[in-house]
Structure formats: C-alpha cells, structure tokens
Amino acid sequence: MHLIGIAGRASKGGPMTTFPSSMVTQVAGIEHDSRGKPGKRQVTVMSIEQWQAACGDLKGPSPSLPWTTRRANLLISGYEFSARDVGKQIKIGPVILYVTGETDPCHKMNVAQAGLMQALTPNWRGGVCCKVLSDGRISVNDPISIV
C-alpha cells in the first residue's frame, strides 16, 4: 500500500489542487485545504481500487474521471475500505490518521458526472473520514499501513 495522491482546496467549493507533498497537522489537516479544521471529517481518504470500480459502474460512455472529482484529500492504492475500518489508524510516514467513518457521497458528485453519487454509494467506495492524531509531512509514494 502506498500514497498515490494528495489534494486540497483553497476555499469551500473551490477547485481541487494536487500536491507532491504536504504538511498534515492536528490543527489544520492537509496544508492548503480549507476543510482541515479539527473534527471527524478533517481529512478524507479514498482507495484507487474503489474509485475505479465506481467509475466502471457509470452508465454510458463515461470519460476517464480524475480522482479529484471525488474531492478527497488522499488517494491510496492496495486497500479497499469497509465498515470494519472505523476506529483503525492509517499511518503515512510520521502522520497517523484515525478513521471516524464513511465519507458519504453527496449531490455534488452527480453535478460532476451523472450517476457518480450512486456509483460511489456501495461498499464504502466514497472513502473514509479521518481525524489527525499526529503531525508530519507526507509525500506521494509514501508507504501506508493500516492498524
């Protein structure tokens, strides 16, 4: 398992920007992300495998959607989230994230691509919400462990 993407938005509803590395803190979440205040939804994490499954379920000729369409902060490979992950910790370099629950897909997904909200709904495809437990800098390609 490893980290394959980092993204944030400068303002609520603003476009997602990707970064090769980022500071992650208990106070601000992902550096340069406006939603990072402390709480249960401080950082969102999604699996590339689950994103690809959701995109594969879209009806009709769908474009290859960038993962940032989901508006998640982190994209990982080699793992699929489920209800049994609530309470687990995701370790990325020095950063430890505590999984608080599922990231429910919202109507904004259907604005981005027809049917995307429904495609993200089953099997926790929308990813997980996390709270930051320890600060540090993360970078694309960092190894990940889930405990």
C-alpha positions as CSV (number, residue, x, y, z in Angstrom):
1,M,0.0,0.0,0.0
2,H,1.2,3.5,-0.8
3,L,0.0,7.1,-1.2
4,I,-0.6,8.0,-4.8
5,G,-2.3,11.4,-4.5
6,I,-2.6,14.4,-2.2
7,A,-5.2,17.2,-2.9
8,G,-6.9,20.2,-1.2
9,R,-9.0,23.2,-2.0
10,A,-8.2,26.8,-1.0
11,S,-11.9,27.6,-0.4
12,K,-15.1,25.8,0.2
13,G,-16.4,24.6,-3.1
14,G,-13.2,25.6,-4.8
15,P,-11.3,23.5,-7.3
16,M,-9.1,20.7,-6.0
17,T,-5.4,21.2,-6.4
18,T,-2.9,18.3,-6.2
19,F,0.4,18.4,-4.4
20,P,3.5,16.2,-4.4
21,S,3.8,16.6,-0.6
22,S,2.0,18.3,2.2
23,M,2.2,19.0,5.9
24,V,-0.6,17.4,7.8
25,T,-1.5,18.8,11.3
26,Q,-4.0,18.3,14.0
27,V,-4.8,21.9,13.8
28,A,-5.2,22.4,10.0
29,G,-5.5,18.9,8.5
30,I,-3.9,18.9,4.9
31,E,-1.9,22.0,4.2
32,H,-3.7,24.3,1.7
33,D,-7.1,22.7,2.4
34,S,-9.9,24.8,3.7
35,R,-11.8,22.0,5.4
36,G,-9.0,20.8,7.7
37,K,-10.3,22.2,11.0
38,P,-10.3,19.6,13.8
39,G,-13.2,17.2,13.8
40,K,-14.4,13.9,12.4
41,R,-14.0,14.9,8.8
42,Q,-10.6,16.6,9.0
43,V,-9.0,14.5,6.2
44,T,-10.7,12.3,3.7
45,V,-9.0,9.2,2.2
46,M,-10.1,7.2,-0.8
47,S,-8.9,4.0,-2.5
48,I,-7.9,4.0,-6.2
49,E,-9.4,0.5,-6.5
50,Q,-12.8,1.6,-5.2
51,W,-12.6,4.8,-7.3
52,Q,-12.0,2.7,-10.4
53,A,-14.9,0.4,-9.5
54,A,-17.2,3.3,-9.1
55,C,-16.2,4.8,-12.5
56,G,-16.6,1.4,-14.1
57,D,-20.3,1.4,-12.9
58,L,-21.2,4.7,-14.6
59,K,-23.7,4.2,-17.4
60,G,-22.9,5.1,-21.0
61,P,-19.6,6.4,-22.4
62,S,-18.0,8.0,-19.4
63,P,-14.8,10.0,-19.5
64,S,-11.8,8.9,-17.5
65,L,-12.6,11.0,-14.4
66,P,-9.7,12.3,-12.4
67,W,-9.7,11.1,-8.8
68,T,-10.0,14.7,-7.6
69,T,-13.6,14.7,-8.9
70,R,-14.4,12.9,-5.6
71,R,-12.9,15.8,-3.7
72,A,-11.0,13.5,-1.4
73,N,-7.7,14.7,0.2
74,L,-5.7,11.5,-0.1
75,L,-5.7,8.7,-2.7
76,I,-4.1,5.3,-1.7
77,S,-3.5,2.1,-3.5
78,G,-3.6,-1.5,-2.4
79,Y,-6.6,-1.3,0.0
80,E,-10.4,-1.2,0.0
81,F,-12.3,0.5,2.8
82,S,-15.2,-1.0,4.7
83,A,-17.2,-0.6,7.9
84,R,-14.6,-2.7,9.8
85,D,-12.1,0.2,9.3
86,V,-13.9,2.6,11.7
87,G,-11.6,3.0,14.7
88,K,-8.5,1.9,12.8
89,Q,-5.4,4.1,12.2
90,I,-3.8,4.9,8.9
91,K,-0.1,5.6,9.2
92,I,1.6,7.5,6.4
93,G,5.2,8.4,7.2
94,P,5.0,10.2,10.6
95,V,1.3,11.0,10.2
96,I,-1.4,9.0,11.9
97,L,-5.0,9.4,10.9
98,Y,-7.9,7.9,12.9
99,V,-10.8,6.6,10.8
100,T,-14.0,8.1,12.1
101,G,-16.5,6.8,9.4
102,E,-17.5,6.6,5.8
103,T,-17.4,9.6,3.5
104,D,-20.9,9.7,2.2
105,P,-21.2,10.8,-1.5
106,C,-23.3,13.9,-1.9
107,H,-25.2,15.5,-4.8
108,K,-22.1,17.4,-6.0
109,M,-20.9,14.1,-7.4
110,N,-23.8,13.9,-9.8
111,V,-23.1,17.5,-10.8
112,A,-19.6,16.5,-11.8
113,Q,-20.7,13.3,-13.6
114,A,-24.2,11.9,-14.0
115,G,-24.7,8.8,-11.8
116,L,-21.4,9.2,-9.8
117,M,-23.2,9.6,-6.4
118,Q,-24.9,6.3,-6.9
119,A,-21.7,4.6,-8.1
120,L,-19.8,5.7,-5.0
121,T,-22.5,4.6,-2.6
122,P,-22.0,0.8,-2.3
123,N,-19.1,-0.8,-0.4
124,W,-17.6,2.4,1.0
125,R,-16.4,3.4,-2.4
126,G,-16.5,7.1,-1.4
127,G,-13.7,6.6,1.1
128,V,-13.3,7.4,4.8
129,C,-13.2,10.4,7.0
130,C,-10.3,10.8,9.4
131,K,-9.1,12.8,12.3
132,V,-5.4,13.7,12.5
133,L,-3.6,12.2,15.6
134,S,0.0,13.1,14.8
135,D,1.5,15.8,12.6
136,G,4.1,15.4,9.8
137,R,5.0,15.8,6.2
138,I,3.7,13.2,3.7
139,S,4.6,12.7,0.1
140,V,3.3,10.8,-2.9
141,N,4.7,7.3,-2.9
142,D,5.0,7.1,0.9
143,P,4.2,3.6,2.2
144,I,1.0,3.2,4.2
145,S,0.0,0.8,6.9
146,I,-3.5,0.4,8.5
147,V,-3.7,-0.9,12.0
